[in-house]
Amino acid sequence: MMYGKILQFLVQVTTASVGATTAKNTYIIQMDKTKMAANHCQDDSTQTYQAVINSINEMSLQEDDQKQQAELLYSYETAISGFAAKLSSKQFQSLEKVYGFLSAAPASDMIIGILDTGIWPEHVSFKDTGMPAVPSRWKGVCEKGTKFSKSNCNKKLIGARVFFEGYEADFSGLAKGMARGTSYTSRIAVYKVCWRLGCSNLDIMAAIEKAVQDGVDVLSLSMVSYPLPFYSDLVAIGSFYAIKSGVFVSNSAGSSGPFSSSVRNTAPWKMTLAASYIDRSGIPASKFCLGTLNESLVKGKIVVCHGGNGSRYVKSENVKKAKGVGMILVNPKFQGDELTADPHILPTA
């Protein structure tokens, strides 16, 4: 069922209205074409689906609901068999009874659980402007942490939990992470399992279990480890049981390579994602950018720093202290084209 939701790419756009009784949502509805053909004579699918909409509108008129006219927006024949329509909740219930109806689910109810280093709640990605109420099926919570309060959660960022038994001495709160850039219509729940010393399987397994119990639809795991046989890979096993519970799981492929067997998280029951980059080369124009930089040389300039030896974040901090306006990090040779998301405090490439 979860894979159906993902592949059908069901979309909901909440429409502003006056009160709950006049609220209408936009859906993509999938229909059984063989049953529709048996029930309608039109060859044109648009006419067929318009007939469905007209019948729903007739029922609305009978219920003295003239202001709730359903609208046909698109009809689909190639990507899926179905159509897009703007419907009230009552009209949607009527549509579910139409012969040939297969499925429709608003995408804004999609809850994505992210297992990573935490989250940056102030980022524009987590604004909830125009989003409807949090789905009633959500059972998660927003835990208070260092530099993170329950008020950081909203209708977009609906859950936050911390797991630190694996690295208890390194506990530092939720707000240090960099999760961002998510689908506008989805909900986000973050599970912080990675710390300065790494990500413990102890915490990862606890987070997967809690995320499934909370009611996520998708699990995104941005972490890799040394490859193990599937039967001893705890993350792969945990992902398998999450999928058995109806949760779609995606995992990063890692940033190693280019060489053979460099892709990680290859269990066939989950989606493994990798990014690709263009070939590039350049000559480092500075040392490591550690310590105090010469303000007279750096002020108002973009500084090129070597990516090895020391914290990348500290390097950006040093450039900013010297009144630089940006930083370019040059990877050591062994890192190749690997890119790492860090919480830099000025524009960095």
C-alpha positions as CSV (number, residue, x, y, z in Angstrom):
1,M,0.0,0.0,0.0
2,M,2.8,2.4,0.9
3,Y,4.5,1.8,-2.5
4,G,1.2,2.6,-4.2
5,K,1.2,6.0,-2.5
6,I,4.7,6.8,-3.6
7,L,4.4,5.6,-7.2
8,Q,1.0,7.2,-7.8
9,F,2.3,10.5,-6.5
10,L,-1.0,11.5,-5.0
11,V,-1.1,15.2,-4.4
12,Q,-3.3,17.4,-2.2
13,V,-3.4,21.2,-2.3
14,T,-5.4,22.6,0.6
15,T,-7.7,25.4,-0.5
16,A,-8.5,28.4,1.7
17,S,-12.2,28.6,2.7
18,V,-14.6,29.8,5.3
19,G,-15.1,27.1,7.9
20,A,-14.7,23.4,7.7
21,T,-18.0,22.8,5.8
22,T,-16.8,24.7,2.8
23,A,-13.2,23.4,2.7
24,K,-12.2,21.7,-0.6
25,N,-9.1,19.7,-1.4
26,T,-7.5,18.8,-4.7
27,Y,-6.9,15.1,-5.3
28,I,-5.5,12.9,-8.0
29,I,-7.8,9.9,-8.2
30,Q,-6.9,6.6,-9.8
31,M,-9.7,4.7,-11.5
32,D,-10.0,1.1,-12.9
33,K,-10.3,1.8,-16.7
34,T,-11.9,-1.6,-17.4
35,K,-14.7,-1.0,-15.0
36,M,-15.2,2.6,-16.2
37,A,-15.5,1.4,-19.8
38,A,-18.2,-1.0,-18.8
39,N,-20.1,1.7,-17.0
40,H,-19.7,4.6,-19.5
41,C,-20.1,4.8,-23.3
42,Q,-17.8,7.7,-24.0
43,D,-14.5,7.1,-25.8
44,D,-13.1,10.3,-24.4
45,S,-11.8,9.8,-20.9
46,T,-12.4,13.5,-20.1
47,Q,-16.1,13.1,-20.8
48,T,-16.2,10.0,-18.7
49,Y,-14.7,11.6,-15.7
50,Q,-16.7,14.8,-16.2
51,A,-19.8,12.5,-16.0
52,V,-18.6,11.2,-12.7
53,I,-18.1,14.8,-11.4
54,N,-21.6,15.8,-12.7
55,S,-23.2,12.9,-10.8
56,I,-21.4,14.0,-7.6
57,N,-22.6,17.6,-8.2
58,E,-26.2,16.3,-8.6
59,M,-26.0,14.6,-5.2
60,S,-24.6,17.9,-3.8
61,L,-27.7,19.7,-5.2
62,Q,-30.0,17.2,-3.6
63,E,-28.3,17.8,-0.3
64,D,-28.8,21.6,-0.7
65,D,-25.0,22.0,-1.1
66,Q,-24.9,24.2,-4.2
67,K,-21.7,26.1,-3.1
68,Q,-19.8,22.8,-3.1
69,Q,-19.5,22.2,-6.8
70,A,-16.9,19.6,-7.6
71,E,-14.4,20.6,-10.3
72,L,-12.6,18.4,-12.8
73,L,-9.1,19.8,-13.3
74,Y,-7.3,17.2,-15.4
75,S,-7.9,13.7,-16.9
76,Y,-5.0,11.2,-17.2
77,E,-4.6,8.3,-19.6
78,T,-0.9,7.6,-19.9
79,A,0.7,8.1,-16.5
80,I,-2.3,6.6,-14.7
81,S,-5.9,6.0,-15.4
82,G,-7.7,8.7,-13.5
83,F,-8.2,12.4,-13.0
84,A,-7.6,15.4,-10.8
85,A,-10.5,17.1,-9.1
86,K,-11.3,19.6,-6.4
87,L,-13.7,18.0,-3.9
88,S,-15.3,18.7,-0.5
89,S,-15.0,15.9,2.1
90,K,-18.6,14.8,1.4
91,Q,-18.0,14.7,-2.3
92,F,-14.8,12.6,-1.7
93,Q,-16.9,10.1,0.3
94,S,-19.4,9.9,-2.6
95,L,-16.5,9.4,-5.1
96,E,-15.3,6.4,-3.1
97,K,-18.6,4.7,-3.8
98,V,-18.3,5.2,-7.6
99,Y,-17.9,2.0,-9.6
100,G,-14.3,1.8,-10.8
101,F,-12.8,3.9,-8.0
102,L,-9.4,2.6,-6.9
103,S,-7.6,5.0,-4.7
104,A,-7.0,8.6,-3.7
105,A,-5.0,9.9,-0.8
106,P,-3.9,13.5,0.0
107,A,-0.1,13.8,-0.2
108,S,-0.1,16.4,2.7
109,D,-0.9,13.5,5.0
110,M,2.5,11.9,4.0
111,I,4.7,11.8,7.1
112,I,8.4,11.4,6.5
113,G,10.6,10.3,9.4
114,I,14.2,11.4,9.1
115,L,17.0,9.6,11.0
116,D,20.1,11.9,11.0
117,T,22.0,14.4,13.1
118,G,19.0,16.5,14.0
119,I,17.2,19.4,12.4
120,W,17.5,23.2,11.8
121,P,13.9,24.2,12.8
122,E,14.4,27.9,11.7
123,H,14.9,26.9,8.1
124,V,12.3,28.1,5.6
125,S,11.7,24.5,4.6
126,F,9.8,24.0,7.8
127,K,7.3,26.8,7.5
128,D,3.7,25.5,7.8
129,T,1.9,28.4,6.1
130,G,-1.3,27.2,4.5
131,M,-1.0,23.6,5.8
132,P,-4.0,21.8,7.2
133,A,-4.1,20.3,10.7
134,V,-1.8,17.5,11.6
135,P,-3.3,14.1,10.7
136,S,-5.1,12.5,13.6
137,R,-3.3,9.2,13.0
138,W,0.0,10.8,14.1
139,K,1.1,9.5,17.5
140,G,4.5,11.1,17.8
141,V,5.7,13.9,20.1
142,C,8.1,16.9,20.1
143,E,10.7,16.3,22.8
144,K,12.5,19.2,24.4
145,G,16.3,19.3,23.9
146,T,19.3,21.6,24.0
147,K,18.4,24.7,21.9
148,F,15.2,23.0,20.9
149,S,11.7,23.4,22.4
150,K,8.3,22.0,21.7
151,S,7.4,25.4,20.2
152,N,9.8,24.6,17.3
153,C,7.3,22.1,16.1
154,N,4.3,23.1,13.9
155,K,2.0,21.6,11.2
156,K,5.1,20.9,9.0
157,L,7.6,19.7,11.6
158,I,5.3,17.6,13.6
159,G,7.7,15.4,15.6
160,A,11.2,15.3,17.1
161,R,12.9,12.7,19.3
162,V,16.4,12.2,20.5
163,F,18.2,8.8,21.0
164,F,21.6,8.9,22.7
165,E,22.1,5.8,24.7
166,G,24.7,4.7,22.2
167,Y,26.6,8.0,22.8
168,E,25.2,9.2,26.0
169,A,28.2,11.4,27.0
170,D,28.0,13.3,23.7
171,F,24.3,14.4,24.2
172,S,23.9,17.9,22.7
173,G,20.2,18.2,21.6
174,L,18.2,18.3,18.4
175,A,19.1,21.7,17.0
176,K,22.5,20.9,15.7
177,G,21.4,18.9,12.7
178,M,20.9,20.0,9.1
179,A,17.9,18.2,7.8
180,R,16.1,20.5,5.3
181,G,14.8,20.8,1.7
182,T,11.7,18.6,1.9
183,S,8.5,18.4,-0.1
184,Y,6.1,21.2,0.6
185,T,3.1,19.1,1.2
186,S,4.7,16.5,3.4
187,R,5.0,16.4,7.2
188,I,8.4,15.9,8.8
189,A,9.4,14.0,12.0
190,V,13.1,14.0,13.0
191,Y,14.8,11.3,15.0
192,K,18.3,12.4,16.1
193,V,20.5,9.3,16.2
194,C,23.9,10.6,14.9
195,W,26.4,12.5,17.1
196,R,29.9,13.8,16.9
197,L,31.3,10.2,17.3
198,G,29.0,8.6,14.8
199,C,25.6,6.8,14.8
200,S,25.1,3.8,17.1
201,N,23.0,0.8,15.9
202,L,21.5,0.8,19.4
203,D,20.0,4.2,18.7
204,I,19.1,3.6,15.1
205,M,17.1,0.5,15.9
206,A,15.3,2.3,18.7
207,A,14.5,5.2,16.4
208,I,13.2,2.9,13.6
209,E,10.9,1.2,16.1
210,K,9.6,4.4,17.5
211,A,9.1,6.0,14.1
212,V,6.9,3.1,13.0
213,Q,4.9,3.3,16.2
214,D,4.5,7.1,15.7
215,G,2.9,6.5,12.3
216,V,5.4,7.7,9.7
217,D,4.8,6.7,6.1
218,V,8.4,7.1,4.9
219,L,11.7,6.6,6.7
220,S,14.8,8.4,5.3
221,L,18.1,7.2,6.7
222,S,21.1,9.4,5.8
223,M,23.8,7.1,7.1
224,V,26.2,4.4,5.9
225,S,28.4,1.8,7.6
226,Y,30.8,-0.9,6.6
227,P,28.9,-3.4,4.4
228,L,27.7,-6.6,6.2
229,P,25.7,-9.6,5.2
230,F,22.0,-8.8,5.3
231,Y,21.4,-11.3,8.1
232,S,23.8,-9.4,10.4
233,D,23.1,-5.8,9.1
234,L,20.8,-4.5,11.9
235,V,19.8,-1.4,9.9
236,A,18.8,-3.6,6.9
237,I,16.9,-5.9,9.3
238,G,15.1,-2.9,11.0
239,S,14.2,-1.5,7.6
240,F,12.8,-4.9,6.5
241,Y,10.4,-4.9,9.5
242,A,9.5,-1.3,8.9
243,I,8.5,-2.1,5.4
244,K,6.5,-5.1,6.6
245,S,4.6,-2.5,8.7
246,G,3.8,-0.5,5.6
247,V,6.6,2.1,5.9
248,F,8.6,3.0,2.7
249,V,12.3,3.1,3.5
250,S,15.0,5.0,1.7
251,N,18.7,4.9,2.5
252,S,21.7,6.8,1.3
253,A,24.2,5.0,-0.9
254,G,27.2,6.6,0.7
255,S,29.9,9.0,-0.6
256,S,32.7,6.6,-1.3
257,G,34.3,5.9,-4.7
258,P,34.8,6.0,-7.5
259,F,35.8,2.3,-7.2
260,S,34.1,-1.1,-7.2
261,S,31.7,-2.1,-4.4
262,S,31.5,1.5,-3.0
263,V,27.7,1.6,-2.8
264,R,26.3,0.9,0.7
265,N,22.8,0.0,2.0
266,T,22.0,-2.3,-0.9
267,A,19.3,-4.5,0.7
268,P,16.7,-5.1,-2.1
269,W,13.7,-4.3,0.1
270,K,14.5,-0.6,0.5
271,M,15.3,2.2,-1.9
272,T,19.0,3.2,-2.1
273,L,19.7,6.7,-3.2
274,A,22.9,8.3,-4.5
275,A,23.8,11.7,-5.9
276,S,26.1,12.2,-8.9
277,Y,28.3,15.2,-9.5
278,I,30.0,16.8,-12.5
279,D,33.8,16.3,-12.9
280,R,35.7,19.3,-11.6
281,S,39.3,20.3,-10.8
282,G,41.0,23.3,-9.2
283,I,44.1,24.5,-7.5
284,P,43.9,25.1,-3.7
285,A,44.6,28.8,-3.0
286,S,45.1,28.6,0.7
287,K,46.1,26.5,3.7
288,F,43.7,25.0,6.2
289,C,42.0,28.2,7.4
290,L,42.7,27.3,11.0
291,G,43.4,29.9,13.6
292,T,43.3,33.7,13.0
293,L,43.2,34.8,9.4
294,N,44.6,38.1,8.1
295,E,41.6,40.4,7.9
296,S,43.3,42.8,5.5
297,L,43.5,39.9,3.0
298,V,40.2,38.3,3.7
299,K,37.7,41.1,4.2
300,G,35.0,41.2,1.5
301,K,36.4,38.2,-0.3
302,I,35.6,34.5,-0.9
303,V,38.3,32.4,0.7
304,V,39.5,29.1,-0.6
305,C,40.3,26.6,2.2
306,H,41.7,23.1,2.2
307,G,39.1,20.7,3.4
308,G,41.4,18.4,5.4
309,N,42.8,18.7,9.0
310,G,40.2,20.2,11.3
311,S,36.6,21.1,11.5
312,R,35.0,22.4,8.3
313,Y,32.6,24.4,10.4
314,V,35.5,26.1,12.4
315,K,37.1,27.1,9.1
316,S,33.9,28.9,8.0
317,E,33.8,30.5,11.4
318,N,37.4,31.8,11.0
319,V,36.6,33.2,7.6
320,K,33.6,35.1,8.9
321,K,35.6,36.4,11.9
322,A,38.1,37.9,9.4
323,K,35.1,39.5,7.5
324,G,35.2,37.2,4.6
325,V,31.9,36.9,2.6
326,G,32.1,33.2,1.5
327,M,34.3,30.1,1.5
328,I,35.2,27.4,-1.0
329,L,36.3,24.1,0.5
330,V,38.8,22.1,-1.6
331,N,38.6,18.3,-0.8
332,P,41.7,16.3,-0.1
333,K,42.6,13.9,-2.9
334,F,41.3,10.9,-1.1
335,Q,37.8,12.4,-0.8
336,G,37.4,12.9,-4.5
337,D,34.1,14.7,-5.3
338,E,32.5,13.8,-2.0
339,L,30.1,16.5,-0.6
340,T,29.2,16.8,3.1
341,A,26.4,18.9,4.5
342,D,27.7,21.0,7.4
343,P,26.1,23.9,9.3
344,H,28.3,26.6,7.8
345,I,27.7,30.2,9.0
346,L,28.4,31.8,5.7
347,P,27.9,30.8,2.0
348,T,30.1,27.8,1.3
349,A,30.7,25.6,-1.7
